[in-house]
Amino acid sequence: MTEDLQAWCEGGLGRLVLDRPGSLNALTHAMVRELLEVLRTWRDAGDVTGVVIEGRGDRAFSAGGDILGLWEHGKGGDHAFGRAFWRDEYRLDRMIARYPKPFVALMDGIVMGGGVGVSAHGSHRIVTERTVVAMPEVSIGFLPDVGGTWILSRAPGRLGEYLAMTATRMGPADAIAAGFADRFMPSDRLPELARGLETRGTGAIDGLAGTPPAGVLAPRLDEIDEAFSEADGPAIVARLERSSSPWALEALGAIRRHSPLSVACALEAVRRARRHADLESCLAMEFRFAWRATQQTDFLEGIRATIIDRDRRPRWRHARLEDVTPAEVAALFAHLGDEELDLEGDGEA
């Protein structure tokens, strides 16, 4: 067991702590593989009644995957490294979604990208006043993954398209409204919840949950629907450009900052996901993009500009969203033949 993941059983509960606070508990490949192994063991253990997962410290549950490692390998021409990471990560997300025992995620602090994958697919998802949830992948040349397209596509109206294309951050109320979480609880009650889960099971949540501070998305839903129900990316941008609303200008500015190719693919992925019948289909779709990401997308350049050089001046493959063609987007979602995602590798029957 790596020092980056703490796992033990207490009072019939499997306890998991993501333990990389200096890196905002970002998930390494080793952590993903260990989570898979531990969850398989606890799934089949008669004395384990449920699982609780949390992050070390009060800043983050998990800010995502360890993208620095992905950049280092991809830049060096090792594309297999990222593909293996995403394959195991998506298997883990699917295992959590189908886990036969209560899986309680304490989503305290920052929850983004890969952190969403190991929390928002759980059976019980708790947010606090410190929670910030987002799928910010388009800002680094990727797209919402870890099953995020499944959640986004089931959000009210066209909220999914808006969140995917703008990488907007959500507080606790908005995260609940968008389908990423279930209940709100003040952060100082989380230790009491952990003890209560040992004695009363998930019924302990009801006695400690409360009402979150008001969100900001609900008053904007009509405006979001009007703009993001347009036929394609350029039409959405044109609608936002015609608006004098401060919200519309903010959304437009976000879209213009992000990778045009990723924004176009994020929009396509959410709309494809809306037609999919299950999470597994969405994970398979996301994996097709991920498999190509270090060679055919803006992913490595996005990490360079954000994490490596930190110049915040990415040189995207396209100048504008309007320059991305449907054929380019379709190619990134094309079937992979023998490389298609095999979810049975997680040990499920």
N, C-alpha and C positions, 0 to 999 in steps of 0.2 A: 504494500500500500504506500503510495507516494505521500509525502508530507503535505501536498497541496489538497488532499481530500481526507477528511476525518470521517470515519464510519464506525458506528458501534450500536449495540442494542441496549435499551434501557426501558424497563417497565412494559415490555412487549412491543415497543416501538423501535423501528430501525431509524437511526438518526444519521443524517448526512450534513456535513458542513463543508462548503467550498471554501478553501483556506488559502487564498492568494490575495489578501487585502491590499497589498502594494500594487497589484495589477487589477484592482477592482474585481477580483475573483473570476477573471477570464479563464475559460476552459481550455486546457491543453488536451492533446490527443490522449496522453496517458490518463488524465482525469476521466475523459469520456469512456475509455476502455474499462477503467476501474469501476465507474458507476454502473456500466452494463453488467459486470461480473457480480457486484454486490447486490444489485437489484434482482438478478436471476436467483441468487442464493436465498434472499429474503422472500422472494415470491413463492418458493417451494418449502419454506420453513414454517412448520405448524405453530411455532411459538412467537412468530412475528405477525402482529395484527395490522400493522400499517407502517407508513414511512413519512418522516418529516425531513424536508430539505431547507437549508438556509445558507446564507453567506456570512463569512467572518467580517466583523466590523459593522459600523453603522452607515457606511457610504454606499455600499452596493451589495445586492444579492449576487448578480453577475452582469458585467457589462458586455459579455459576448464571448466569442471565441478568441484564441490566441493568434491574432492575425499577423503578428510579427513573424512567427514561425512559418506561416503560410507564405509570407512575402519572401523570406530568406530562401526557402526551398524553390518557390516558383521562379524567382529572379535567377536562380542558379540553374534553371532548366529541369528541376525535379518536380514534375507535375503530378507524379504518383502520390507524393506526400499529401497534398491537399485533397486529392480524390479519396484516399484512404481515410483521412480525417472526416470529411463530409459523410462518407458512407457509414462510418461508425456513429457519428453524431446523429444522423437521421434515424438509424436503428434505435438509438437511445431514446429519441423523442417519441418514436412509435411505441416503444416498450412502456414509457411513462403513460402515454395516452390509453393504452390497453391494460394497464396494471390492474390485477384483480383485487387488490387491497387498497384501502384509502391511501392516497398520495397527497400530502399536505405541503404546499409550497408557501414559505414565509417570504413574500416578495417585498422585502424592506430595502429601500434605497434604489439604486439604479438597476433596472432590468431591461437589457437590450440584447438584440440578436440572439446568440446562443443561450443567453440567460433566459430568454423567453421560451426557448425550446425545452429547458429542463424545469420549467415552472408552470407555464400557461396551459400545458396539456395535462396537468394533474387534476385529480378529482376535486380538490379543495384548494383554492388560490386566494391567499390573504394579502391585501395591500395595506400600507400604512400612510401616515401623513408625509413620510419621506420618500414614498415611491415615485419613481419616474420611469415610465414604460415607453419604449419606442422600438421601431424597426428602422434603423437609420442606414441600412445597407447602401442605398443609392448614393449616399454621400461619399462612399469609398469605391464606387464602381461595381457594386454587387447588386443583389436584389433580395427582398425579404425571403428568408428560407426557414429552416428548422420547423417546417409546418406552419410558418407564419401566414402563408398565402391562404391556408384553410381557415384560420381565424379571421383574417382580414376580409375574406370573401363572405363571411357570415355576419359581419358587422352591419349595423343598420344602414339602409340606403346605400349611398356611394361613399360612405366613410372609409371603407377599405381602400379604395383608389386614392383618396386624399391622403391617408396616412402613409401608404406605400410610396407615393410619388413625392411627398414633401418631407418625409422623415420626421413629422411632427411628434413632439414629446407629449405624453399624457400623464396627468396626475392621477391620483387614486380613483376619483369619481369617473373620469373619462375612460380609464382602463377598464373599469367594471362595465360601463356603458358599451364599450367597443367589443367586449367579450374576452378580454385578456385576463380577467380576474372575477372573483365572486363576491368577496366580503371585505369590508374595511375594519381595521382594528388599530387603535393607537399603538405605537411601537413599544411603549412601556408595558403593554399587556402581553407581549409575545412570550416572555419567560413563563408567565402564568398559564398561557395557552399550552405550551409544551408540557407542563406538568398535568394540566387537565386532560390532555389527549391520552395520557397514560392511564388515567383512572376512568374517564367517561367517554373516551373515543371522540369522534368528530362532533358529538353533541356538545362538547365544551366550547365549540366555536360560537354557538348561539348566545351564550351568556356573556361573551366578551366582545363580540362585534358591535360596531356602532355605525353612525352615519358619516360618510366622508364629507370634507369641505366641497362646496359646489364646484363642478367642473366648468369648462369653457366651451366645450364642443356642442352641447345641446342647443344653445341659441343659434348656432351656425348651421345646423343640419340641413335646413331648407336651401341655404345658399350653397352648401357643399354639394347637395344633390343636383342642383341646377347646373353647376359648372362641371362636375366630375361624371355626369351621365352622358356627356358628349361622346361622339362616336370613337374618337381616337385622341392621342396626345396633342397633336397640333390644334385640334378643335377645342380641347380643354384650355390650352394656353390662350387661344384667341378669345375664348369666353372670359377668362380672367383679365385679359388685357382690356376688354371693353368695360370692365367694372371699375367704379371709383371707390369701392369698399376697401377700407384699410386691410381687412382680412384677405381679400382677393389679391391685393398687391403683395402682401406677405407671402401668400401661397405661391404666387408667380415668382417672386424672388427666390424662394426655396427651390422650386423646380429648375430655375435657370442656373443655380449654383451647382446642382448635382450633375452626375454623369448623364448626358442625354441618352446614351444607349441603355444605361441601367434604368432610367426613369421609364423609357419605352417598354423595356422588358418587365418591369414591375407592374405596370398597368396591364400588360398582356397576361402576366401570371395570375393576378388577382381575378381577372375576368375568366380565364381558363379554369381557375380553381372553383369559381362559382358554378361551373358546369360539372365539376367532379363530384362523385358520390361519397368520397371518404378521404380521410387524412392521408392514407397510403398513396393514393393517386397524386395528391399534391406533393408529397415528398419525392415521388419518382420524377415529377415534372421539375421540381427545384433542382434535383440532382443532375438533370441533363444540362442545365445552365452551369451549375457548380463544376461539373466535370470539365467544361470548356473554359472556366473563368480565368485561369492563370495564363491562358494562351490567346484567347479571342475576345476578351472584354477589357474594360478599364480598371479591373480590380487591382492589379499590381501598381498601376499609376496612382490610383486613389489612395492606397496605403502609403506610397512614397510621399505624396503631398501632405498627408495628414499625420502620419506617424514617424516616418524616416527623416525626411528633410524638414517637415513642418513648415513649408513655405506657403501652404494653403493656395497654391497656384497649379492645380492639376492640369495637365495637357490632355484633355479628353479626346477621344477618337473623332468626335463630332462637335461642331461649334454650337449647334442648337438641337433641340428635340425635333424640330421640323426636318432636320437633315437625316434622321434615322429612317431607313426604309423598312416596310413590313417584312421583306425577304430577309434582312439581317436579323430581325427579331425571331422570325420563324426558325432560322438556321440554328439559333442557340437553344431552341427547345426540341430539336429533332431527336428522334429515338437514337439510342446508343448501341443498339444491337446487343452483343454479348456483354457490354459494359453497363447495361441497365441496372438500376438499384435493386439489390437483393435484400429485402428486409428480413428474410428468414434467418439471416446471419446473426440475429440477436439471440438465437437460442429458442425462440418461440416454436411451439409445435405447429 
